[in-house]
Amino acid sequence: MRILIAEDERSLARALVKIFEKNNYSADAVYNGEDALTYLELGNYDVAILDIMMPKCDGLTVLKKLREAKNTVPVLILSARSEVADKVAGLDLGANYYLTKPFDTHELLATVRAITRGSAAHDSTLSYGNVTLNRATFELATATGSYKLANKEFQMMEMLLLNPRSVISTERFIEKIWGYDSDAETNIVWVYISYLRKKLAALGADVQIKAMRNAGYSLEMCV
C-alpha cells in the first residue's frame, strides 16, 4: 500500500514516512498543497494524509479539488486544528477521518487500516492456491509453514496476490513500491522476485511467479 503525506513541517513528514515504512507501507512526502494535488492526480496512492495549513494550497482546498475531480482516494486529515468546526468542515468536504496533532502512532496506523477496510482490495488476508498473505502480520504462509516478509518483499507479494494471473511490469513495481522519485535500478525487482520464489518453493506453494519476457511478472498456478 502506498501513502502520500502532505505536511509542510519537514521533520514531521520525515518521521511519518519512517513510521509507515517500518510498518511495511510505502510512503512519499510532499510539503505543499500544489505538489499534493500533482502527485494524487497520478492515481498511484491508496491513502492521502493531509495537513490543513500548507503553503500554495491548503489541505481543505486539496481535498475539495480531489472530490470535485471524482478522486475517491481515502483521505485522513492530520492537523493541529482541533476545533469542532474544523473537523466538521473536513469531514463534510469528503475526508474519511480527522485526527488531531499530537497523535498516537498506534491510533494513526489503526486509522489508516480502518479507512482502507471498505473494499476487498484491503482484506486482512489475501490468498491464491494454497498460499496466504496476512497483511497484519506480514506473514506468507502455506500449511507447511510461514515466513515473515520484509517491507519490499511484502509489498511485491501483495501486488501479485491482488492481481493473480495478471502481468505486472517492472516499471509498475518500481512506481508503486519504490516511488516516482526513486533512483532504484530495474534489476532490483528481479532480486526481490528471486527472494519470493525461494520462499514460495520452501513453503511447498502450488503457485509460482512467472517472468514474461519484456513484459513483467505474474502469479500463476503451478502446472
N, CA, C and O of each residue as an XYZ file, in Angstrom:
892
protein
N       0.839     -1.186      0.000
C       0.000      0.000      0.000
C       0.882      1.246      0.000
O       1.867      1.319      0.734
N       0.522      2.218     -0.823
C       1.320      3.436     -0.935
C       0.553      4.633     -0.378
O      -0.627      4.825     -0.673
N       1.237      5.426      0.425
C       0.627      6.554      1.125
C       1.317      7.850      0.712
O       2.544      7.910      0.625
N       0.520      8.883      0.459
C       1.082     10.212      0.232
C       0.859     11.049      1.478
O      -0.259     11.156      1.980
N       1.938     11.640      1.969
C       1.888     12.501      3.144
C       2.131     13.937      2.688
O       3.184     14.244      2.128
N       1.170     14.804      2.924
C       1.311     16.223      2.586
C       1.407     17.000      3.893
O       0.403     17.227      4.569
N       2.610     17.400      4.234
C       2.885     18.024      5.532
C       4.052     18.984      5.356
O       5.139     18.572      4.952
N       3.831     20.290      5.662
C       4.886     21.264      5.408
C       5.966     21.284      6.481
O       7.036     21.850      6.259
N       5.711     20.681      7.643
C       6.751     20.567      8.666
C       7.614     19.357      8.309
O       7.228     18.215      8.562
N       8.767     19.608      7.728
C       9.548     18.537      7.112
C      10.004     17.472      8.107
O      10.044     16.289      7.770
N      10.342     17.874      9.312
C      10.776     16.876     10.297
C       9.635     15.912     10.623
O       9.864     14.713     10.779
N       8.419     16.422     10.726
C       7.266     15.562     10.980
C       6.992     14.681      9.762
O       6.688     13.497      9.907
N       7.099     15.257      8.566
C       6.870     14.474      7.348
C       7.849     13.303      7.277
O       7.467     12.182      6.942
N       9.117     13.575      7.596
C      10.119     12.501      7.569
C       9.809     11.442      8.622
O       9.972     10.248      8.373
N       9.361     11.879      9.798
C       9.008     10.936     10.860
C       7.833     10.051     10.440
O       7.817      8.852     10.722
N       6.856     10.649      9.767
C       5.698      9.877      9.309
C       6.111      8.849      8.257
O       5.637      7.712      8.279
N       6.984      9.242      7.346
C       7.475      8.293      6.351
C       8.136      7.101      7.042
O       7.903      5.954      6.659
N       8.950      7.365      8.045
C       9.637      6.276      8.760
C       8.641      5.373      9.476
O       8.794      4.151      9.468
N       7.626      5.964     10.093
C       6.608      5.172     10.793
C       5.939      4.211      9.822
O       5.791      3.025     10.117
N       5.538      4.719      8.675
C       4.828      3.873      7.719
C       5.735      2.832      7.093
O       5.326      1.686      6.905
N       6.959      3.212      6.769
C       7.866      2.237      6.170
C       8.209      1.125      7.157
O       8.368     -0.031      6.763
N       8.321      1.471      8.431
C       8.579      0.451      9.462
C       7.430     -0.544      9.534
O       7.620     -1.690      9.941
N       6.246     -0.111      9.141
C       5.063     -0.971      9.185
C       4.670     -1.489      7.797
O       3.502     -1.777      7.533
N       5.665     -1.600      6.924
C       5.533     -2.233      5.605
C       4.603     -1.511      4.643
O       3.961     -2.141      3.803
N       4.530     -0.196      4.765
C       3.881      0.632      3.759
C       4.976      1.328      2.957
O       6.119      1.429      3.401
N       4.611      1.804      1.775
C       5.474      2.744      1.051
C       4.880      4.132      1.248
O       3.660      4.295      1.267
N       5.738      5.124      1.395
C       5.238      6.469      1.662
C       6.090      7.511      0.951
O       7.317      7.408      0.912
N       5.426      8.510      0.393
C       6.088      9.672     -0.189
C       5.630     10.901      0.577
O       4.499     10.954      1.060
N       6.501     11.878      0.685
C       6.151     13.121      1.369
C       6.268     14.299      0.414
O       7.219     14.392     -0.361
N       5.290     15.197      0.477
C       5.352     16.483     -0.213
C       5.071     17.555      0.832
O       4.526     17.275      1.900
N       5.451     18.785      0.505
C       5.464     19.820      1.533
C       4.562     21.011      1.227
O       4.616     22.029      1.917
N       3.733     20.882      0.193
C       2.751     21.930     -0.078
C       1.567     21.312     -0.816
O       1.657     20.203     -1.342
N       0.467     22.040     -0.844
C      -0.757     21.512     -1.415
C      -0.717     21.314     -2.916
O      -1.339     20.387     -3.435
N       0.001     22.164     -3.617
C       0.080     22.021     -5.073
C       0.747     20.708     -5.455
O       0.281     20.000     -6.348
N       1.839     20.389     -4.772
C       2.518     19.124     -5.053
C       1.629     17.942     -4.666
O       1.627     16.918     -5.349
N       0.882     18.081     -3.582
C      -0.031     17.006     -3.172
C      -1.026     16.703     -4.294
O      -1.254     15.539     -4.623
N      -1.611     17.736     -4.875
C      -2.565     17.532     -5.971
C      -1.903     16.886     -7.180
O      -2.468     15.983     -7.797
N      -0.710     17.349     -7.515
C       0.001     16.788     -8.664
C       0.260     15.301     -8.483
O       0.027     14.507     -9.395
N       0.741     14.928     -7.309
C       1.032     13.517     -7.044
C      -0.252     12.681     -7.025
O      -0.286     11.583     -7.579
N      -1.288     13.194     -6.397
C      -2.526     12.418     -6.274
C      -3.244     12.263     -7.604
O      -3.961     11.283     -7.810
N      -3.063     13.209     -8.503
C      -3.687     13.101     -9.828
C      -3.116     11.934    -10.623
O      -3.740     11.466    -11.576
N      -1.930     11.463    -10.236
C      -1.321     10.331    -10.928
C      -2.008      9.015    -10.570
O      -1.829      8.013    -11.263
N      -2.797      9.013     -9.484
C      -3.593      7.851     -9.122
C      -2.809      6.674     -8.594
O      -3.266      5.535     -8.697
N      -1.643      6.918     -8.033
C      -0.776      5.826     -7.598
C      -0.830      5.586     -6.093
O      -0.034      4.812     -5.561
N      -1.767      6.245     -5.400
C      -1.793      6.176     -3.939
C      -3.065      5.522     -3.414
O      -4.144      5.664     -3.990
N      -2.910      4.805     -2.308
C      -4.036      4.133     -1.666
C      -4.626      4.974     -0.539
O      -5.781      4.781     -0.159
N      -3.838      5.906     -0.004
C      -4.269      6.794      1.083
C      -3.551      8.126      0.938
O      -2.393      8.173      0.523
N      -4.241      9.208      1.282
C      -3.608     10.527      1.359
C      -3.766     11.059      2.780
O      -4.855     11.016      3.353
N      -2.672     11.557      3.336
C      -2.701     12.190      4.660
C      -2.393     13.668      4.448
O      -1.312     14.026      3.981
N      -3.348     14.517      4.794
C      -3.233     15.944      4.503
C      -3.207     16.781      5.772
O      -4.065     16.640      6.644
N      -2.214     17.652      5.864
C      -2.252     18.721      6.853
C      -3.187     19.794      6.300
O      -3.404     19.856      5.090
N      -3.733     20.625      7.156
C      -4.590     21.704      6.659
C      -3.760     22.920      6.283
O      -3.902     23.462      5.187
N      -2.901     23.343      7.186
C      -2.160     24.593      6.970
C      -0.879     24.315      6.194
O       0.172     24.038      6.773
N      -0.992     24.395      4.855
C       0.155     24.176      3.975
C       0.292     25.352      3.014
O      -0.701     26.002      2.689
N       1.507     25.631      2.559
C       1.686     26.703      1.571
C       1.141     26.315      0.204
O       0.944     25.138     -0.097
N       0.902     27.337     -0.615
C       0.442     27.229     -2.012
C      -1.000     26.781     -2.144
O      -1.751     27.330     -2.950
N      -1.396     25.782     -1.355
C      -2.777     25.307     -1.408
C      -3.037     24.558     -0.113
O      -2.359     23.570      0.170
N      -4.000     25.002      0.677
C      -4.225     24.366      1.977
C      -4.883     22.990      1.806
O      -5.414     22.660      0.746
N      -4.828     22.210      2.875
C      -5.315     20.844      2.809
C      -6.787     20.711      2.485
O      -7.177     19.780      1.779
N      -7.610     21.608      2.977
C      -9.039     21.536      2.686
C      -9.316     21.814      1.210
O     -10.208     21.209      0.616
N      -8.550     22.728      0.626
C      -8.712     23.005     -0.803
C      -8.258     21.805     -1.631
O      -8.888     21.462     -2.631
N      -7.167     21.172     -1.213
C      -6.717     19.950     -1.887
C      -7.821     18.904     -1.853
O      -8.137     18.285     -2.869
N      -8.401     18.715     -0.680
C      -9.477     17.736     -0.518
C     -10.668     18.071     -1.401
O     -11.224     17.194     -2.062
N     -11.059     19.336     -1.410
C     -12.197     19.761     -2.218
C     -11.954     19.486     -3.693
O     -12.838     18.989     -4.390
N     -10.755     19.809     -4.169
C     -10.438     19.589     -5.586
C     -10.398     18.109     -5.923
O     -10.810     17.708     -7.011
N      -9.906     17.297     -5.003
C      -9.884     15.858     -5.235
C     -11.300     15.320     -5.428
O     -11.574     14.579     -6.371
N     -12.188     15.706     -4.521
C     -13.548     15.179     -4.586
C     -14.314     15.742     -5.786
O     -15.148     15.050     -6.370
N     -14.035     16.979     -6.150
C     -14.674     17.540     -7.344
C     -14.227     16.792     -8.601
O     -14.978     16.685     -9.570
N     -12.992     16.273     -8.573
C     -12.464     15.515     -9.710
C     -12.853     14.037     -9.638
O     -12.370     13.224    -10.426
N     -13.728     13.697     -8.690
C     -14.206     12.319     -8.503
C     -13.083     11.373     -8.079
O     -13.153     10.168     -8.320
N     -12.057     11.923     -7.451
C     -10.980     11.101     -6.907
C     -11.425     10.595     -5.537
O     -11.654     11.390     -4.625
N     -11.547      9.280     -5.390
C     -12.109      8.693     -4.168
C     -11.048      8.151     -3.217
O     -11.369      7.408     -2.289
N      -9.777      8.519     -3.440
C      -8.726      8.031     -2.547
C      -9.091      8.350     -1.093
O      -9.493      9.477     -0.803
N      -8.962      7.384     -0.171
C      -9.239      7.674      1.242
C      -8.322      8.785      1.756
O      -7.116      8.770      1.508
N      -8.902      9.740      2.468
C      -8.149     10.890      2.965
C      -8.254     10.979      4.476
O      -9.347     10.959      5.043
N      -7.096     11.077      5.116
C      -7.009     11.343      6.545
C      -6.460     12.745      6.715
O      -5.365     13.044      6.240
N      -7.206     13.607      7.386
C      -6.699     14.935      7.729
C      -5.971     14.821      9.058
O      -6.523     14.344     10.049
N      -4.723     15.268      9.059
C      -3.888     15.234     10.264
C      -3.482     16.670     10.553
O      -2.595     17.217      9.897
N      -4.133     17.277     11.537
C      -3.984     18.726     11.720
C      -3.891     19.113     13.191
O      -4.407     18.419     14.068
N      -3.219     20.242     13.442
C      -3.171     20.788     14.798
C      -4.476     21.489     15.152
O      -4.729     21.770     16.323
N      -5.299     21.773     14.160
C      -6.590     22.415     14.417
C      -7.544     21.398     15.048
O      -7.849     20.362     14.458
N      -7.998     21.710     16.235
C      -8.806     20.736     16.969
C     -10.237     21.201     17.230
O     -10.992     20.525     17.929
N     -10.613     22.362     16.666
C     -11.974     22.855     16.857
C     -12.970     21.967     16.121
O     -12.678     21.426     15.055
N     -14.141     21.833     16.711
C     -15.183     21.008     16.093
C     -15.507     21.515     14.692
O     -15.726     20.721     13.778
N     -15.538     22.837     14.522
C     -15.868     23.418     13.213
C     -14.876     22.977     12.143
O     -15.265     22.734     11.001
N     -13.594     22.872     12.505
C     -12.585     22.425     11.544
C     -12.817     20.967     11.168
O     -12.707     20.588     10.002
N     -13.139     20.156     12.170
C     -13.383     18.731     11.904
C     -14.613     18.558     11.010
O     -14.606     17.766     10.067
N     -15.663     19.310     11.323
C     -16.886     19.221     10.522
C     -16.611     19.636      9.076
O     -17.087     18.995      8.139
N     -15.834     20.718      8.901
C     -15.521     21.196      7.551
C     -14.770     20.130      6.762
O     -15.080     19.879      5.597
N     -13.793     19.511      7.392
C     -13.016     18.478      6.713
C     -13.849     17.270      6.344
O     -13.759     16.764      5.225
N     -14.658     16.807      7.278
C     -15.490     15.628      7.017
C     -16.556     15.929      5.968
O     -16.861     15.081      5.130
N     -17.120     17.126      6.011
C     -18.141     17.494      5.028
C     -17.568     17.610      3.620
O     -18.285     17.406      2.641
N     -16.293     17.931      3.513
C     -15.658     18.039      2.196
C     -15.267     16.666      1.638
O     -14.885     16.546      0.474
N     -15.365     15.640      2.477
C     -15.093     14.293      1.964
C     -13.948     13.557      2.612
O     -13.549     12.497      2.131
N     -13.399     14.099      3.706
C     -12.359     13.356      4.420
C     -12.968     12.105      5.049
O     -14.128     12.108      5.460
N     -12.178     11.046      5.119
C     -12.648      9.814      5.738
C     -12.436      9.820      7.245
O     -13.123      9.109      7.978
N     -11.483     10.625      7.702
C     -11.220     10.699      9.143
C     -10.439     11.978      9.407
O      -9.749     12.497      8.529
N     -10.563     12.476     10.637
C      -9.861     13.699     11.046
C      -9.138     13.382     12.349
O      -9.772     13.066     13.356
N      -7.832     13.465     12.326
C      -7.021     13.162     13.507
C      -6.226     14.402     13.884
O      -5.637     15.054     13.021
N      -6.209     14.725     15.160
C      -5.524     15.946     15.596
C      -4.116     15.639     16.103
O      -3.832     14.554     16.610
N      -3.260     16.626     15.949
C      -1.893     16.570     16.488
C      -1.907     17.137     17.911
O      -2.680     18.052     18.194
N      -1.076     16.618     18.804
C      -0.208     15.439     18.626
C      -1.036     14.161     18.574
O      -2.128     14.096     19.138
N      -0.516     13.158     17.901
C      -1.257     11.924     17.708
C      -0.476     10.746     18.280
O       0.734     10.821     18.491
N      -1.192      9.670     18.521
C      -0.564      8.425     18.953
C      -0.298      7.574     17.706
O      -1.179      7.418     16.860
N       0.899      7.033     17.598
C       1.269      6.260     16.415
C       0.337      5.085     16.182
O      -0.046      4.807     15.045
N      -0.030      4.391     17.260
C      -0.913      3.233     17.115
C      -2.292      3.658     16.588
O      -2.897      2.958     15.776
N      -2.774      4.805     17.059
C      -4.059      5.301     16.567
C      -3.947      5.691     15.096
O      -4.864      5.432     14.317
N      -2.841      6.307     14.712
C      -2.627      6.688     13.314
C      -2.672      5.461     12.415
O      -3.366      5.461     11.398
N      -1.939      4.420     12.782
C      -1.899      3.203     11.972
C      -3.264      2.522     11.931
O      -3.687      2.024     10.888
N      -3.946      2.507     13.071
C      -5.286      1.900     13.111
C      -6.261      2.677     12.236
O      -7.130      2.087     11.594
N      -6.120      3.989     12.211
C      -6.988      4.822     11.379
C      -6.774      4.529      9.898
O      -7.737      4.415      9.140
N      -5.514      4.405      9.485
C      -5.221      4.079      8.090
C      -5.814      2.715      7.737
O      -6.383      2.540      6.660
N      -5.679      1.757      8.643
C      -6.272      0.438      8.377
C      -7.787      0.553      8.256
O      -8.399     -0.089      7.403
N      -8.383      1.370      9.109
C      -9.849      1.491      9.122
C     -10.380      2.138      7.853
O     -11.385      1.683      7.306
N      -9.725      3.188      7.373
C     -10.268      3.900      6.208
C      -9.981      3.181      4.891
O     -10.493      3.571      3.841
N      -9.155      2.126      4.950
C      -8.903      1.337      3.744
C      -9.561     -0.039      3.825
O      -9.289     -0.913      3.002
N     -10.412     -0.223      4.805
C     -11.002     -1.538      5.037
C     -12.271     -1.774      4.236
O     -12.822     -2.875      4.259
N     -12.736     -0.761      3.535
C     -14.051     -0.854      2.914
C     -14.142     -1.639      1.632
O     -15.245     -1.832      1.120
N     -13.018     -2.109      1.080
C     -13.091     -2.861     -0.173
C     -12.300     -4.141     -0.064
O     -11.446     -4.297      0.809
N     -12.603     -5.063     -0.975
C     -11.917     -6.355     -0.969
C     -10.423     -6.181     -1.168
O      -9.628     -7.010     -0.727
N     -10.041     -5.087     -1.842
C      -8.625     -4.851     -2.092
C      -7.836     -4.654     -0.808
O      -6.606     -4.679     -0.823
N      -8.536     -4.460      0.301
C      -7.831     -4.232      1.561
C      -8.241     -5.243      2.624
O      -8.196     -4.944      3.818
N      -8.641     -6.440      2.198
C      -8.895     -7.526      3.141
C      -7.629     -7.799      3.936
O      -6.521     -7.583      3.445
N      -7.796     -8.271      5.160
C      -6.628     -8.502      6.010
C      -5.813     -9.701      5.556
O      -4.621     -9.789      5.852
N      -6.447    -10.633      4.836
C      -5.730    -11.805      4.345
C      -5.987    -11.986      2.858
O      -7.133    -11.954      2.408
N      -4.916    -12.175      2.098
C      -5.010    -12.448      0.674
C      -4.615    -13.902      0.443
O      -3.768    -14.440      1.156
N      -5.224    -14.532     -0.544
C      -4.880    -15.931     -0.806
C      -4.997    -16.248     -2.288
O      -5.766    -15.632     -3.027
N      -4.208    -17.229     -2.690
C      -4.270    -17.766     -4.052
C      -3.631    -19.145     -3.987
O      -2.530    -19.298     -3.457
N      -4.317    -20.148     -4.525
C      -3.821    -21.506     -4.360
C      -3.751    -21.845     -2.887
O      -4.682    -21.556     -2.136
N      -2.660    -22.454     -2.469
C      -2.506    -22.815     -1.053
C      -1.717    -21.775     -0.260
O      -1.279    -22.030      0.862
N      -1.544    -20.597     -0.865
C      -0.733    -19.540     -0.252
C      -1.629    -18.451      0.337
O      -2.609    -18.044     -0.285
N      -1.292    -17.987      1.527
C      -1.978    -16.848      2.134
C      -0.957    -15.795      2.543
O       0.188    -16.108      2.869
N      -1.397    -14.546      2.518
C      -0.563    -13.437      2.986
C      -1.376    -12.652      3.998
O      -2.403    -12.061      3.665
N      -0.906    -12.652      5.234
C      -1.576    -11.912      6.297
C      -1.041    -10.489      6.294
O       0.146    -10.264      6.532
N      -1.913     -9.538      6.025
C      -1.473     -8.155      5.875
C      -1.305     -7.435      7.211
O      -0.818     -6.306      7.255
N      -1.705     -8.083      8.286
C      -1.480     -7.510      9.618
C      -0.140     -7.966     10.197
O       0.554     -7.197     10.862
N       0.216     -9.238      9.933
C       1.465     -9.785     10.490
C       2.570     -9.873      9.446
O       3.720    -10.148      9.789
N       2.237     -9.643      8.164
C       3.180     -9.687      7.045
C       3.698    -11.101      6.791
O       4.783    -11.275      6.236
N       2.926    -12.108      7.194
C       3.359    -13.493      7.041
C       2.826    -14.128      5.760
O       1.630    -14.083      5.471
N       3.738    -14.716      5.012
C       3.411    -15.524      3.842
C       3.394    -16.969      4.305
O       4.364    -17.447      4.893
N       2.287    -17.674      4.043
C       2.146    -18.998      4.653
C       1.453    -19.996      3.743
O       0.670    -19.642      2.861
N       1.775    -21.266      3.997
C       1.021    -22.408      3.494
C       0.854    -23.341      4.697
O       1.262    -23.013      5.811
N       0.255    -24.496      4.459
C       0.109    -25.458      5.556
C       1.460    -25.952      6.057
O       1.565    -26.476      7.167
N       2.488    -25.784      5.240
C       3.833    -26.256      5.594
C       4.514    -25.367      6.621
O       5.255    -25.860      7.472
N       4.271    -24.065      6.552
C       4.938    -23.124      7.445
C       4.707    -21.697      7.000
O       3.781    -21.419      6.237
N       5.543    -20.794      7.472
C       5.359    -19.381      7.129
C       6.681    -18.627      7.195
O       7.632    -19.051      7.852
N       6.711    -17.492      6.493
C       7.812    -16.548      6.552
C       7.243    -15.165      6.810
O       6.234    -14.783      6.218
N       7.888    -14.417      7.692
C       7.530    -13.010      7.860
C       8.325    -12.213      6.837
O       9.556    -12.208      6.867
N       7.629    -11.545      5.940
C       8.286    -10.850      4.846
C       8.768     -9.464      5.253
O       8.138     -8.779      6.060
N       9.887     -9.073      4.682
C      10.385     -7.705      4.862
C       9.557     -6.757      3.999
O       8.762     -7.190      3.165
N       9.754     -5.466      4.212
C       8.906     -4.437      3.607
C       8.689     -4.626      2.104
O       7.555     -4.810      1.662
N       9.757     -4.582      1.327
C       9.620     -4.629     -0.134
C       9.096     -5.992     -0.592
O       8.289     -6.064     -1.519
N       9.550     -7.072      0.050
C       9.029     -8.401     -0.277
C       7.521     -8.450     -0.065
O       6.773     -8.932     -0.915
N       7.091     -7.941      1.085
C       5.665     -7.961      1.410
C       4.853     -7.191      0.376
O       3.834     -7.685     -0.107
N       5.294     -5.996      0.036
C       4.530     -5.175     -0.896
C       4.473     -5.796     -2.287
O       3.457     -5.706     -2.977
N       5.578     -6.430     -2.694
C       5.586     -7.065     -4.011
C       4.645     -8.270     -4.027
O       3.890     -8.458     -4.981
N       4.691     -9.088     -2.968
C       3.801    -10.242     -2.888
C       2.347     -9.797     -2.802
O       1.464    -10.442     -3.367
N       2.098     -8.708     -2.104
C       0.750     -8.155     -2.008
C       0.225     -7.774     -3.389
O      -0.917     -8.084     -3.727
N       1.049     -7.106     -4.184
C       0.628     -6.715     -5.533
C       0.314     -7.932     -6.395
O      -0.667     -7.938     -7.139
N       1.148     -8.960     -6.290
C       0.930    -10.166     -7.075
C      -0.354    -10.877     -6.660
O      -1.103    -11.357     -7.510
N      -0.608    -10.946     -5.356
C      -1.808    -11.627     -4.862
C      -3.083    -10.828     -5.135
O      -4.163    -11.406     -5.265
N      -2.964     -9.532     -5.221
C      -4.126     -8.715     -5.576
C      -4.460     -8.812     -7.058
O      -5.570     -8.489     -7.480
N      -3.478     -9.263     -7.846
C      -3.672     -9.325     -9.300
C      -3.200    -10.667     -9.855
O      -2.364    -10.688    -10.759
N      -3.715    -11.799     -9.336
C      -3.242    -13.099     -9.821
C      -3.511    -13.259    -11.313
O      -4.538    -12.816    -11.827
N      -2.574    -13.897    -11.988
C      -2.653    -14.177    -13.429
C      -2.507    -12.916    -14.291
O      -2.562    -12.994    -15.518
N      -2.326    -11.776    -13.662
C      -2.123    -10.535    -14.417
C      -0.645    -10.187    -14.443
O       0.055    -10.344    -13.443
N      -0.175     -9.719    -15.578
C       1.234     -9.356    -15.709
C       1.447     -7.948    -15.140
O       0.766     -6.993    -15.513
N       2.403     -7.859    -14.239
C       2.765     -6.566    -13.644
C       4.166     -6.212    -14.130
O       5.106     -6.983    -13.936
N       4.303     -5.078    -14.744
C       5.591     -4.692    -15.319
C       6.589     -4.303    -14.233
O       6.218     -3.923    -13.123
N       7.855     -4.411    -14.586
C       8.920     -3.977    -13.679
C       8.740     -2.518    -13.312
O       8.930     -2.131    -12.159
N       8.369     -1.704    -14.301
C       8.182     -0.266    -14.064
C       7.055     -0.018    -13.066
O       7.141      0.890    -12.239
N       5.999     -0.828    -13.146
C       4.871     -0.655    -12.220
C       5.280     -1.005    -10.795
O       4.890     -0.320     -9.849
N       6.064     -2.069    -10.640
C       6.568     -2.412     -9.306
C       7.384     -1.254     -8.729
O       7.208     -0.889     -7.566
N       8.262     -0.684     -9.528
C       9.111      0.404     -9.038
C       8.272      1.623     -8.699
O       8.486      2.259     -7.667
N       7.310      1.957     -9.569
C       6.412      3.093     -9.312
C       5.678      2.934     -7.985
O       5.644      3.846     -7.159
N       5.101      1.767     -7.803
C       4.213      1.542     -6.661
C       4.967      1.343     -5.354
O       4.502      1.768     -4.297
N       6.133      0.697     -5.423
C       6.836      0.328     -4.196
C       8.000      1.255     -3.877
O       8.196      1.640     -2.725
N       8.769      1.612     -4.897
C       9.921      2.484     -4.649
C       9.573      3.952     -4.856
O      10.206      4.822     -4.258
N       8.578      4.244     -5.691
C       8.132      5.625     -5.870
C       8.672      6.270     -7.126
O       9.686      5.847     -7.681
N       7.960      7.323     -7.569
C       8.308      8.024     -8.798
C       9.706      8.625     -8.755
O      10.408      8.661     -9.765
N      10.102      9.096     -7.582
C      11.369      9.807     -7.480
C      12.534      8.889     -7.150
O      13.646      9.362     -6.916
N      12.295      7.586     -7.126
C      13.341      6.644     -6.758
C      14.395      6.525     -7.854
O      14.095      6.639     -9.042
N      15.633      6.294     -7.426
C      16.696      6.027     -8.397
C      17.012      4.533     -8.448
O      18.079      4.132     -8.912
N      16.070      3.713     -7.966
C      16.264      2.262     -7.979
C      16.415      1.752     -9.401
O      15.692      2.179    -10.301
N      17.356      0.840     -9.603
C      17.550      0.225    -10.913
C      16.497     -0.857    -11.123
O      15.995     -1.437    -10.160
N      16.169     -1.126    -12.375
C      15.112     -2.100    -12.664
C      15.476     -3.510    -12.186
O      14.588     -4.313    -11.899
N      16.772     -3.811    -12.099
C      17.138     -5.175    -11.683
C      16.829     -5.451    -10.212
O      16.875     -6.602     -9.778
N      16.514     -4.401     -9.439
C      16.146     -4.627     -8.040
C      14.850     -5.423     -7.949
O      14.651     -6.186     -7.004
N      13.977     -5.246     -8.924
C      12.728     -6.003     -8.939
C      13.027     -7.487     -9.095
O      12.444     -8.315     -8.396
N      13.925     -7.824    -10.001
C      14.309     -9.230    -10.192
C      14.879     -9.816     -8.900
O      14.599    -10.968     -8.567
N      15.674     -9.035     -8.176
C      16.269     -9.511     -6.923
C      15.176     -9.914     -5.929
O      15.247    -10.979     -5.316
N      14.162     -9.050     -5.775
C      13.093     -9.364     -4.823
C      12.190    -10.492     -5.325
O      11.685    -11.280     -4.525
N      11.987    -10.575     -6.620
C      11.241    -11.706     -7.183
C      11.974    -13.006     -6.844
O      11.343    -14.003     -6.493
N      13.294    -12.996     -6.946
C      14.098    -14.173     -6.616
C      13.916    -14.580     -5.156
O      13.775    -15.764     -4.852
N      13.917    -13.584     -4.242
C      13.683    -13.879     -2.827
C      12.330    -14.564     -2.632
O      12.223    -15.564     -1.922
N      11.306    -14.011     -3.274
C       9.960    -14.556     -3.102
C       9.834    -15.947     -3.708
O       9.173    -16.813     -3.135
N      10.448    -16.166     -4.838
C      10.408    -17.500     -5.442
C      11.001    -18.547     -4.502
O      10.448    -19.637     -4.357
N      12.116    -18.223     -3.868
C      12.750    -19.163     -2.947
C      11.843    -19.465     -1.760
O      11.756    -20.612     -1.321
N      11.175    -18.453     -1.245
C      10.282    -18.662     -0.104
C       9.065    -19.495     -0.509
O       8.646    -20.383      0.233
N       8.503    -19.213     -1.674
C       7.361    -19.993     -2.150
C       7.753    -21.456     -2.342
O       6.986    -22.353     -1.991
N       8.935    -21.704     -2.894
C       9.392    -23.079     -3.091
C       9.589    -23.785     -1.749
O       9.202    -24.943     -1.593
N      10.194    -23.084     -0.775
C      10.430    -23.688      0.539
C       9.128    -24.006      1.267
O       9.081    -24.922      2.087
N       8.070    -23.247      0.968
C       6.774    -23.463      1.608
C       5.928    -24.514      0.882
O       4.823    -24.836      1.319
N       6.442    -25.039     -0.210
C       5.664    -26.006     -0.972
C       4.448    -25.388     -1.630
O       3.401    -26.029     -1.728
N       4.574    -24.143     -2.084
C       3.449    -23.435     -2.691
C       3.060    -24.079     -4.019
O       3.907    -24.571     -4.764
N       1.756    -24.062     -4.293
C       1.294    -24.561     -5.599
C       1.086    -23.414     -6.585
O       0.389    -23.564     -7.588
N       1.697    -22.272     -6.290
C       1.712    -21.133     -7.206
C       3.155    -20.733     -7.451
O       4.040    -21.050     -6.656
N       3.387    -20.041     -8.548
C       4.738    -19.605     -8.884
C       4.695    -18.239     -9.541
O       3.680    -17.835    -10.107
N       5.819    -17.530     -9.456
C       5.934    -16.227    -10.110
C       6.620    -16.445    -11.450
O       7.790    -16.822    -11.512
N       5.872    -16.202    -12.519
C       6.398    -16.387    -13.860
C       6.895    -15.067    -14.432
O       6.303    -14.010    -14.212
N       7.985    -15.154    -15.164
C       8.520    -13.977    -15.862
C       8.030    -13.990    -17.295
O       8.130    -15.006    -17.983
N       7.505    -12.873    -17.741
C       7.082    -12.709    -19.132
C       8.100    -11.794    -19.815
O       8.208    -10.618    -19.468
N       8.824    -12.317    -20.757
C       9.925    -11.587    -21.382
C       9.467    -10.221    -21.893
O       8.492    -10.110    -22.637
N      10.194     -9.191    -21.474
C       9.923     -7.801    -21.874
C       8.526     -7.316    -21.468
O       8.024     -6.332    -22.011
N       7.900     -8.016    -20.504
C       6.561     -7.602    -20.066
C       6.489     -7.418    -18.564
O       6.051     -6.369    -18.090
N       6.917     -8.427    -17.800
C       6.836     -8.317    -16.354
C       6.686     -9.684    -15.702
O       7.216    -10.685    -16.185
N       5.954     -9.702    -14.597
C       5.814    -10.915    -13.807
C       4.345    -11.148    -13.470
O       3.564    -10.205    -13.341
N       3.985    -12.421    -13.330
C       2.624    -12.752    -12.939
C       2.631    -13.939    -11.990
O       3.530    -14.779    -12.036
N       1.620    -14.001    -11.128
C       1.469    -15.098    -10.189
C       0.516    -16.119    -10.814
O      -0.633    -15.798    -11.117
N       0.998    -17.346    -11.005
C       0.238    -18.375    -11.705
C       0.209    -19.665    -10.894
O       1.095    -19.914    -10.076
N      -0.806    -20.474    -11.124
C      -0.838    -21.805    -10.538
C       0.240    -22.653    -11.198
O       0.477    -22.538    -12.400
N       0.892    -23.506    -10.409
C       1.869    -24.428    -10.977
C       1.159    -25.447    -11.854
O       0.071    -25.917    -11.523
N       1.773    -25.776    -12.954
C       1.190    -26.754    -13.880
C       1.633    -28.155    -13.486
O       1.254    -29.128    -14.136
